[in-house]
Amino acid sequence: MTKALRATAPVPVAGPTKIFAAREWTHEGGIFADFQLLTSEGCDGAAALYWPGKGWVAALTDGPVLRAQILGENGGHRWPDNGFESTGNPTSKGRGLRPTLKIADGDVVEISVGAKKTRVPLMGQSVK
């Protein structure tokens, strides 16, 4: 069975909690599974990227806060809890900028927010 995965924007659920989620579809167009990637109180910008053999990388900004997570090929999170988080990212008029994602050499995810670049390996600890 061939499946496709599509990231969806954060959606409000009971109360102020918001979820960045992904949905996996069957080749027939039916829903196969829903996955929660990240939670955030807001979302100013978001990006998702498929990393062959590793899974889906998702990142979002909420003001100066950047959050990221990898949804593995098996449907599990690659980074613990709510994933990677960093603060002090550039904003425009108080709103976070849209992150961009790139896979760098050595199994490292490079996340850019404006001019700030953060490198996070599969193990989840920030690399300088």
Secondary structure, DSSP 8 states (H G I E B T S, - for coil): --EEEEEEEEEE-STT-EEEEEEEEETTS-EEEEEEEEEES--SEEEEEEETTTEEEEEEEETTEEEEEEEETTSSBSSSTT-EEE----EETTEE---EEEEETTTEEEEEETTEEEEEETT---B-
